[in-house]
Amino acid sequence: MLLFVGLGNPGSQYERNRHNVGFMALDEITRRHSFSAFRRRFHGRVAEGSVAGRRTLALKPDTYMNRSGQAVQAAKTFYKIPAQDIIVFQDEIDLASGKMKIKRGGGSAGHNGLRSIDAHIGSDYRRVRIGVGHPGDKDVVKHHVLNDFGKADDRWLIPLLEAIAEATPFLALDDDPGFSNKVALLLQLASSPTKEDQSRGGEPKPSS
């Protein structure tokens, strides 16, 4: 079994926060791959489905960001899921808005959700790092990540979340380079002008 974990804070007041982009990614993945409805379990909300033929559990912790590891450990222990089959979707301030990278293991880089997961299960899991940009001043990072995405951000945010969801089967097949390449290709296609745009002399769609 695979365990997909989206990081964020529960509650409607946090839904559009940059810190909640992990929840957003998981919502798009479960919608795209026809998972069951979310229900409460493992100190969070879980949905079940299949990706590339592999049974997959999607988990959104309700423990708040700094105690995310409690929920991840509960699900991991119950299903005996090895760390390498756990994939965490997180916000990343050290990547420009709209960029994405995937890595295995490593440090938490000050991310409270990752720090909590590391403390509960170790660091040998995969992370899909979704760039939300850096405010330029470390003293306002907390304000930045706990602030909502603006409407203008939807131009890159929606295509990126859709690309991540469409490319997710590569993650299920342990093909991280394939996943990254597929996301990049989909974003490139999304930013290319359509024939209709070209015939009207319109500008290309914004890229990520």
ZINORQUI-V645819 format. One record per residue. N is the residue number from 1. D_LAST is the distance of its C-alpha to the last C-alpha in whole Angstrom. Layout:
N_D_LAST ; N_D_LAST
This chain:
1_32 ; 2_29 ; 3_28 ; 4_24 ; 5_24 ; 6_21 ; 7_22 ; 8_22 ; 9_25 ; 10_27 ; 11_28 ; 12_27 ; 13_26 ; 14_23 ; 15_22 ; 16_19 ; 17_19 ; 18_16 ; 19_19 ; 20_19 ; 21_15 ; 22_17 ; 23_20 ; 24_17 ; 25_16 ; 26_20 ; 27_20 ; 28_18 ; 29_19 ; 30_23 ; 31_22 ; 32_21 ; 33_24 ; 34_26 ; 35_28 ; 36_31 ; 37_30 ; 38_30 ; 39_33 ; 40_34 ; 41_35 ; 42_35 ; 43_34 ; 44_31 ; 45_30 ; 46_30 ; 47_29 ; 48_30 ; 49_29 ; 50_29 ; 51_26 ; 52_27 ; 53_30 ; 54_30 ; 55_31 ; 56_29 ; 57_29 ; 58_26 ; 59_27 ; 60_26 ; 61_28 ; 62_30 ; 63_31 ; 64_29 ; 65_26 ; 66_29 ; 67_31 ; 68_29 ; 69_31 ; 70_34 ; 71_32 ; 72_30 ; 73_34 ; 74_36 ; 75_34 ; 76_34 ; 77_38 ; 78_39 ; 79_37 ; 80_37 ; 81_34 ; 82_33 ; 83_31 ; 84_29 ; 85_28 ; 86_27 ; 87_23 ; 88_21 ; 89_18 ; 90_17 ; 91_15 ; 92_15 ; 93_15 ; 94_15 ; 95_12 ; 96_9 ; 97_7 ; 98_5 ; 99_7 ; 100_10 ; 101_13 ; 102_17 ; 103_20 ; 104_24 ; 105_26 ; 106_26 ; 107_26 ; 108_25 ; 109_23 ; 110_25 ; 111_23 ; 112_26 ; 113_25 ; 114_25 ; 115_28 ; 116_30 ; 117_29 ; 118_30 ; 119_33 ; 120_34 ; 121_33 ; 122_32 ; 123_29 ; 124_29 ; 125_26 ; 126_23 ; 127_20 ; 128_16 ; 129_15 ; 130_12 ; 131_10 ; 132_11 ; 133_12 ; 134_15 ; 135_18 ; 136_19 ; 137_23 ; 138_24 ; 139_26 ; 140_24 ; 141_21 ; 142_23 ; 143_23 ; 144_19 ; 145_19 ; 146_21 ; 147_20 ; 148_18 ; 149_15 ; 150_15 ; 151_15 ; 152_12 ; 153_10 ; 154_10 ; 155_8 ; 156_5 ; 157_8 ; 158_10 ; 159_8 ; 160_8 ; 161_11 ; 162_13 ; 163_11 ; 164_13 ; 165_16 ; 166_16 ; 167_16 ; 168_19 ; 169_22 ; 170_21 ; 171_21 ; 172_24 ; 173_26 ; 174_25 ; 175_23 ; 176_20 ; 177_19 ; 178_19 ; 179_17 ; 180_14 ; 181_14 ; 182_14 ; 183_11 ; 184_9 ; 185_12 ; 186_11 ; 187_7 ; 188_8 ; 189_11 ; 190_9 ; 191_8 ; 192_11 ; 193_14 ; 194_17 ; 195_20 ; 196_21 ; 197_18 ; 198_20 ; 199_23 ; 200_23 ; 201_21 ; 202_18 ; 203_15 ; 204_12 ; 205_10 ; 206_7 ; 207_4 ; 208_0
